[in-house]
Amino acid sequence: MKVLIKKINKIPLWMCVIVLISEFSYAENFDASPLFDKTAKSVEYVGGFRLPLTTKGVSRISFSQGVIALRPSKNSFFMIGHAHHQAVAEFEIPQISTSKKISEWHVAKFKQPFSSIFSRAQSGNPQKLNRVTGMAEIENQLVVNGMEYYDADVNVRDTTLVIRDPDNLDESDIDGFYQLHGAAHAAGWISKIPQAWQGPLNSKYLVGNASNLAINSRLSIGPSAFTVDFEEVLNNEEKSKLIATTDLMDFSIKHPIVPDQYNQSRKNDLWTELSSASYGFIIPGTSSYFVLGKSGGHNSGIGYKITQDDGRKCGGPCSLEAIDSYNYYWLFDVSEFLAVTLSKKEPYQIKPYQYGFFDTSNSNPYISGSDYDAEKNLLYVVFAKEDKTRSKYDAAPVIRVYKINTNKK
């Protein structure tokens, strides 16, 4: 594996510290914070914990797609269960374990059992959404984004529900569906904008998504970022069902983040047909938008419905070499978002200033979700199907925790 960290100027710097240079700064009358440099010290592994395998309510945690939403004030988090059920539960955050053996990690406890979401929407579910793609608790309400997994006609516009009483998941009213103006390009993660950036970006929250599900023509071919106004939805005053968004960074088939998505050139180390992003947030005290996900095919290239070098037959795109896949991150300069708002750049012209492997300390299954506790500077990252210590049949996700140190290089 040769790719580790690359800069926008495409000069490779294998496994060494790099100087970060922002090529654009249009923050008129705004003193932008420094850029964040991802290193072993700036993203520090703290430990992890497990999740209970018990079926409780209408679902269980095995085969979860990893979407989570933290509740720091209650030392708990919401999480979506089995992919077939799309139900949400609440768990207490246990003591974080530092053991190298997952079997010795503490197990989170249920605070609320799994409850259905889509089937309980006030409007019903006429467009048949069947994947939760993002969640966040905002003003004591749980905002939930979702999509249809296979929208072949590209005609689904519903995106968002609001669980009015997240302390009572099983009986709460669930209003919606609402429709994000950015549609599927925006209908993924939800993250709070740090106070210093709320004025310049004229918003309190961001939403984003990427080419994570089927049908690329409806998706952003690269991580996106939109400001969003949830105020009227949260106050139950939005009658049009529309939620305003403004694109800061967005891509498409016509304008992907990088061409050569199948990496036929063997020079694409940024984003491929196998890349996906599960969460993005602006790191407080910095000018950096940090996106986490997974990627592949950067070394061997990608084929469609091929047989990989280990004999596995793929049902769709996959890397030529089976081991050519990894957890990945991308860092973008938020000052460039301001350039877009000032019409000095197009949303598809933004490129990351740093990207590469997220965690090389051990061989982890893929990242499937994340959320950030800004008060404690802790990043909670879900790794799919990693806990196989308790069942031969049900592989559970685990959650690893990382400290974001903005003052360390």
C-alpha positions as CSV (number, residue, x, y, z in Angstrom):
1,M,0.0,0.0,0.0
2,K,1.6,3.2,-1.1
3,V,-1.1,5.8,-0.5
4,L,-1.1,7.3,3.0
5,I,-1.5,11.1,2.9
6,K,-1.7,13.4,-0.2
7,K,-1.9,17.1,-0.6
8,I,-4.0,19.0,-3.2
9,N,-0.8,19.8,-5.1
10,K,-0.4,16.1,-5.7
11,I,3.1,15.9,-4.3
12,P,3.4,12.6,-2.4
13,L,4.8,12.7,1.0
14,W,4.9,9.1,2.2
15,M,4.3,8.7,5.9
16,C,5.7,12.0,6.9
17,V,4.3,15.2,8.5
18,I,3.2,17.7,5.9
19,V,2.8,21.5,5.9
20,L,-0.8,22.4,5.2
21,I,-1.3,25.3,2.8
22,S,-4.7,26.7,2.0
23,E,-4.8,28.0,-1.6
24,F,-8.0,30.0,-1.1
25,S,-9.2,32.2,1.6
26,Y,-12.2,34.4,0.9
27,A,-13.4,34.9,4.4
28,E,-14.0,38.5,3.9
29,N,-13.8,40.4,7.3
30,F,-13.4,37.1,9.0
31,D,-10.3,35.8,10.7
32,A,-10.3,32.1,9.8
33,S,-8.8,29.6,12.3
34,P,-5.9,27.4,11.4
35,L,-6.3,24.2,9.4
36,F,-6.2,20.9,11.2
37,D,-3.4,18.5,10.5
38,K,-4.3,14.9,11.0
39,T,-1.5,13.0,12.7
40,A,-1.2,10.2,15.2
41,K,-1.1,12.8,18.0
42,S,-3.9,15.1,16.7
43,V,-6.3,12.1,16.4
44,E,-5.5,10.1,19.5
45,Y,-7.1,6.7,20.0
46,V,-8.7,6.5,23.5
47,G,-10.4,3.1,23.6
48,G,-13.7,1.4,22.7
49,F,-16.8,-0.4,23.9
50,R,-19.2,-3.0,22.7
51,L,-23.0,-3.1,22.1
52,P,-25.5,-5.6,23.5
53,L,-26.6,-8.4,21.0
54,T,-30.0,-8.8,22.7
55,T,-33.1,-8.3,20.6
56,K,-35.0,-5.6,22.5
57,G,-38.1,-4.0,21.0
58,V,-38.4,-4.5,17.3
59,S,-34.7,-4.9,16.4
60,R,-31.2,-5.8,17.4
61,I,-27.8,-4.3,16.9
62,S,-26.3,-7.0,14.7
63,F,-26.0,-6.0,11.0
64,S,-26.5,-2.3,12.0
65,Q,-25.6,0.2,9.3
66,G,-23.9,2.3,12.0
67,V,-25.8,5.6,12.1
68,I,-25.5,7.2,15.6
69,A,-26.4,10.4,17.4
70,L,-24.8,11.4,20.7
71,R,-26.6,12.8,23.7
72,P,-23.6,14.1,25.7
73,S,-25.8,15.7,28.4
74,K,-27.3,12.3,29.2
75,N,-24.1,10.2,28.6
76,S,-26.0,8.2,26.0
77,F,-26.5,7.8,22.2
78,F,-29.1,6.8,19.7
79,M,-28.2,4.1,17.2
80,I,-30.0,2.4,14.3
81,G,-30.3,-1.4,14.5
82,H,-30.4,-4.2,12.0
83,A,-30.5,-2.9,8.4
84,H,-33.8,-4.8,7.7
85,H,-35.6,-3.0,10.5
86,Q,-34.4,0.6,10.5
87,A,-35.3,1.0,14.1
88,V,-33.7,3.3,16.7
89,A,-32.7,2.6,20.3
90,E,-30.9,4.6,23.0
91,F,-27.8,3.2,24.9
92,E,-25.8,4.4,27.9
93,I,-22.1,5.1,27.1
94,P,-20.2,2.6,29.3
95,Q,-16.6,3.0,30.6
96,I,-14.3,3.1,27.6
97,S,-11.9,0.1,27.6
98,T,-8.3,0.2,26.6
99,S,-7.7,-3.5,26.3
100,K,-6.5,-4.9,23.0
101,K,-9.1,-7.7,23.3
102,I,-12.6,-6.8,22.3
103,S,-13.9,-9.6,24.5
104,E,-12.7,-7.6,27.5
105,W,-14.5,-4.4,26.5
106,H,-17.5,-3.0,28.5
107,V,-20.9,-3.4,26.9
108,A,-23.3,-0.5,26.6
109,K,-26.7,-0.9,28.2
110,F,-30.1,-0.2,26.7
111,K,-31.9,3.0,27.9
112,Q,-34.7,2.6,25.4
113,P,-35.5,-0.4,23.2
114,F,-35.6,-0.4,19.4
115,S,-38.6,1.4,18.0
116,S,-39.7,1.7,14.4
117,I,-39.4,5.0,12.6
118,F,-40.5,5.1,8.9
119,S,-43.8,3.3,9.4
120,R,-44.9,5.7,12.1
121,A,-44.4,8.9,10.2
122,Q,-47.4,11.2,10.4
123,S,-47.7,11.3,6.6
124,G,-47.1,7.6,6.2
125,N,-44.2,6.6,4.0
126,P,-45.5,7.1,0.4
127,Q,-42.0,7.2,-1.2
128,K,-40.9,4.0,0.6
129,L,-37.8,5.3,2.3
130,N,-35.9,2.3,3.8
131,R,-32.5,3.5,5.0
132,V,-31.7,5.9,7.9
133,T,-28.7,7.9,6.7
134,G,-28.2,10.5,9.5
135,M,-29.5,11.7,12.9
136,A,-29.0,14.5,15.4
137,E,-30.7,15.6,18.5
138,I,-31.6,19.3,18.1
139,E,-33.6,21.3,20.6
140,N,-34.6,18.1,22.4
141,Q,-36.0,16.6,19.2
142,L,-34.4,13.8,17.1
143,V,-34.0,14.8,13.4
144,V,-33.7,11.8,11.2
145,N,-32.6,11.8,7.5
146,G,-33.4,8.9,5.2
147,M,-33.4,7.6,1.7
148,E,-34.7,4.8,-0.5
149,Y,-31.9,2.3,-1.0
150,Y,-32.5,1.8,-4.7
151,D,-34.3,4.8,-6.2
152,A,-34.0,3.7,-9.8
153,D,-36.4,6.4,-11.1
154,V,-34.6,9.1,-9.1
155,N,-38.0,10.5,-8.1
156,V,-37.8,10.3,-4.3
157,R,-37.9,13.7,-2.6
158,D,-38.8,12.9,0.9
159,T,-35.8,13.0,3.2
160,T,-36.5,13.9,6.8
161,L,-38.5,13.1,9.9
162,V,-38.7,14.6,13.4
163,I,-39.1,12.4,16.5
164,R,-40.7,15.0,18.8
165,D,-40.0,13.3,22.1
166,P,-36.7,11.3,21.9
167,D,-37.0,10.5,25.6
168,N,-40.0,8.3,24.7
169,L,-39.0,6.7,21.4
170,D,-41.8,4.1,21.4
171,E,-44.7,6.6,21.8
172,S,-43.4,9.9,20.4
173,D,-45.1,11.6,17.5
174,I,-43.1,11.4,14.4
175,D,-43.7,14.3,12.0
176,G,-42.8,14.4,8.3
177,F,-41.8,13.5,5.8
178,Y,-40.1,16.8,5.1
179,Q,-37.9,17.4,2.0
180,L,-34.4,18.9,2.1
181,H,-33.9,21.2,-0.8
182,G,-30.6,19.5,-1.5
183,A,-32.5,16.2,-1.9
184,A,-30.3,13.0,-1.8
185,H,-27.2,15.1,-2.2
186,A,-27.8,16.4,1.3
187,A,-29.8,13.6,3.0
188,G,-27.1,12.0,5.1
189,W,-25.2,13.1,8.3
190,I,-26.2,16.1,10.4
191,S,-23.6,18.0,12.4
192,K,-23.5,21.2,14.4
193,I,-21.5,24.1,13.1
194,P,-19.0,25.5,15.7
195,Q,-20.0,28.9,17.1
196,A,-17.2,30.7,15.3
197,W,-18.4,29.6,11.9
198,Q,-22.2,30.0,12.4
199,G,-22.1,33.7,11.5
200,P,-19.9,33.4,8.4
201,L,-21.9,30.4,7.1
202,N,-25.2,31.9,8.3
203,S,-26.4,28.6,9.8
204,K,-26.1,26.4,12.9
205,Y,-26.1,23.0,11.2
206,L,-24.6,21.2,8.2
207,V,-26.0,18.2,6.4
208,G,-24.0,16.1,3.9
209,N,-24.0,12.9,2.0
210,A,-22.0,11.0,-0.7
211,S,-22.3,8.2,-3.2
212,N,-23.0,5.7,-0.5
213,L,-26.0,3.9,-2.0
214,A,-27.1,2.8,-5.4
215,I,-27.9,5.0,-8.4
216,N,-25.1,7.5,-8.7
217,S,-27.2,9.9,-10.8
218,R,-29.0,11.1,-7.7
219,L,-25.9,11.4,-5.5
220,S,-22.9,13.6,-4.8
221,I,-19.8,11.9,-6.2
222,G,-17.7,12.9,-3.3
223,P,-18.6,14.2,0.2
224,S,-21.0,17.1,0.2
225,A,-21.7,19.9,2.7
226,F,-24.9,22.0,2.9
227,T,-26.1,24.5,5.4
228,V,-29.6,23.7,6.6
229,D,-32.4,25.6,8.4
230,F,-34.3,23.3,10.7
231,E,-35.9,26.1,12.7
232,E,-39.5,26.0,11.3
233,V,-39.5,22.2,11.2
234,L,-38.5,22.0,14.9
235,N,-41.2,24.6,15.8
236,N,-43.7,22.6,13.7
237,E,-44.4,25.7,11.6
238,E,-43.2,24.4,8.3
239,K,-46.3,23.9,6.1
240,S,-44.6,23.5,2.7
241,K,-42.7,20.5,4.0
242,L,-39.5,22.0,2.4
243,I,-36.3,22.5,4.4
244,A,-34.0,25.2,3.0
245,T,-30.4,24.2,2.3
246,T,-27.5,26.0,0.7
247,D,-24.8,24.0,-1.1
248,L,-21.2,24.7,0.1
249,M,-19.6,21.6,-1.5
250,D,-21.4,19.3,-3.9
251,F,-20.5,17.0,-6.7
252,S,-22.3,15.0,-9.5
253,I,-21.6,12.6,-12.3
254,K,-20.9,15.6,-14.5
255,H,-18.7,17.2,-11.9
256,P,-17.2,14.4,-9.7
257,I,-14.7,15.2,-7.0
258,V,-12.2,13.5,-9.3
259,P,-12.6,11.8,-12.7
260,D,-11.5,8.2,-13.4
261,Q,-13.8,6.7,-10.7
262,Y,-12.6,3.2,-11.7
263,N,-9.0,4.3,-11.4
264,Q,-7.9,2.9,-14.8
265,S,-4.9,5.3,-14.6
266,R,-3.8,3.9,-11.2
267,K,-3.2,7.5,-10.2
268,N,-6.5,8.2,-8.4
269,D,-5.9,8.1,-4.7
270,L,-8.6,10.5,-3.6
271,W,-12.1,9.1,-4.3
272,T,-13.2,6.1,-6.4
273,E,-16.4,4.2,-7.2
274,L,-15.7,2.2,-3.9
275,S,-15.5,5.3,-1.7
276,S,-18.2,6.3,0.7
277,A,-18.5,8.8,3.5
278,S,-20.5,8.3,6.7
279,Y,-20.0,11.6,8.7
280,G,-18.6,15.1,8.3
281,F,-18.1,17.9,10.8
282,I,-16.2,21.2,11.2
283,I,-13.6,20.7,14.0
284,P,-14.1,23.5,16.6
285,G,-11.2,26.0,16.7
286,T,-10.1,25.2,13.2
287,S,-11.1,25.9,9.5
288,S,-11.3,22.2,8.7
289,Y,-14.2,20.0,7.6
290,F,-13.4,16.5,8.6
291,V,-15.0,13.6,6.7
292,L,-14.8,10.0,7.6
293,G,-15.6,6.9,5.5
294,K,-14.0,4.2,3.5
295,S,-12.3,3.8,0.1
296,G,-10.7,1.3,-2.2
297,G,-9.2,0.5,-5.5
298,H,-6.5,3.2,-5.2
299,N,-3.7,0.7,-5.9
300,S,-5.1,-2.1,-8.0
301,G,-7.9,-0.4,-9.8
302,I,-11.6,-1.4,-10.0
303,G,-13.6,-3.7,-12.1
304,Y,-17.3,-4.4,-12.4
305,K,-18.7,-7.9,-11.5
306,I,-15.2,-9.3,-11.7
307,T,-13.5,-12.2,-9.9
308,Q,-11.0,-10.8,-7.5
309,D,-7.5,-12.1,-7.0
310,D,-8.7,-14.3,-4.0
311,G,-11.4,-15.9,-6.1
312,R,-14.4,-13.9,-4.9
313,K,-16.9,-13.0,-7.5
314,C,-18.3,-9.4,-7.1
315,G,-21.9,-8.5,-7.6
316,G,-20.9,-4.9,-8.6
317,P,-17.8,-2.7,-8.5
318,C,-14.9,-4.0,-6.5
319,S,-11.1,-3.7,-6.4
320,L,-9.0,-6.0,-8.5
321,E,-7.1,-7.0,-5.4
322,A,-9.2,-8.1,-2.5
323,I,-7.1,-6.3,0.2
324,D,-7.2,-3.0,-1.7
325,S,-9.8,-1.4,0.6
326,Y,-9.4,0.7,3.8
327,N,-10.9,3.3,6.2
328,Y,-10.3,6.8,4.8
329,Y,-10.6,10.4,5.8
330,W,-10.7,13.7,3.9
331,L,-10.0,17.2,5.2
332,F,-11.4,20.3,3.5
333,D,-10.8,24.0,4.1
334,V,-14.0,25.7,5.3
335,S,-12.7,29.0,4.0
336,E,-13.4,27.6,0.6
337,F,-17.1,27.1,1.6
338,L,-17.2,30.9,2.1
339,A,-15.8,31.3,-1.4
340,V,-18.8,29.4,-2.7
341,T,-21.2,31.5,-0.8
342,L,-19.5,34.6,-2.3
343,S,-19.8,33.1,-5.8
344,K,-16.1,33.0,-6.2
345,K,-16.0,29.2,-6.5
346,E,-18.4,26.5,-7.6
347,P,-19.4,23.8,-5.1
348,Y,-17.7,21.2,-7.2
349,Q,-14.4,23.0,-7.4
350,I,-13.4,22.2,-3.8
351,K,-10.8,19.6,-3.2
352,P,-9.4,18.2,0.1
353,Y,-6.1,19.6,1.4
354,Q,-5.3,16.3,3.1
355,Y,-6.6,12.8,2.9
356,G,-5.5,9.2,3.5
357,F,-5.9,6.2,5.9
358,F,-7.9,7.0,9.0
359,D,-6.5,4.4,11.4
360,T,-3.6,2.1,10.6
361,S,-3.0,0.9,14.2
362,N,-4.8,-2.3,13.6
363,S,-6.9,-4.0,10.9
364,N,-10.4,-2.8,11.5
365,P,-13.6,-3.5,9.6
366,Y,-15.1,-0.6,7.8
367,I,-16.3,2.6,9.4
368,S,-20.1,2.8,9.1
369,G,-21.0,5.8,11.3
370,S,-19.6,8.5,13.6
371,D,-20.6,11.5,15.8
372,Y,-18.6,14.1,17.6
373,D,-18.8,15.4,21.2
374,A,-17.6,19.0,20.8
375,E,-17.5,19.6,24.6
376,K,-15.1,16.7,25.3
377,N,-13.4,16.7,21.8
378,L,-14.3,13.0,21.4
379,L,-15.0,11.4,18.1
380,Y,-17.1,8.2,18.4
381,V,-16.6,5.9,15.4
382,V,-18.6,2.8,14.6
383,F,-16.8,-0.1,13.0
384,A,-19.1,-2.6,11.3
385,K,-19.4,-6.3,12.2
386,E,-16.2,-6.3,14.3
387,D,-17.4,-8.0,17.5
388,K,-17.6,-11.7,16.7
389,T,-16.8,-12.8,20.3
390,R,-20.3,-13.7,21.4
391,S,-22.0,-15.3,18.4
392,K,-21.1,-17.4,15.4
393,Y,-23.9,-15.8,13.4
394,D,-24.4,-12.3,14.6
395,A,-21.4,-10.0,14.1
396,A,-22.0,-6.8,16.1
397,P,-20.4,-3.3,15.5
398,V,-18.1,-1.8,18.0
399,I,-17.5,1.8,18.8
400,R,-14.0,3.3,19.1
401,V,-13.4,6.7,20.6
402,Y,-10.7,9.2,19.5
403,K,-9.6,12.4,21.1
404,I,-9.3,15.3,18.6
405,N,-6.3,17.4,19.7
406,T,-6.2,20.7,17.8
407,N,-3.1,21.9,19.6
408,K,-1.0,18.8,18.7
409,K,0.9,18.0,15.5
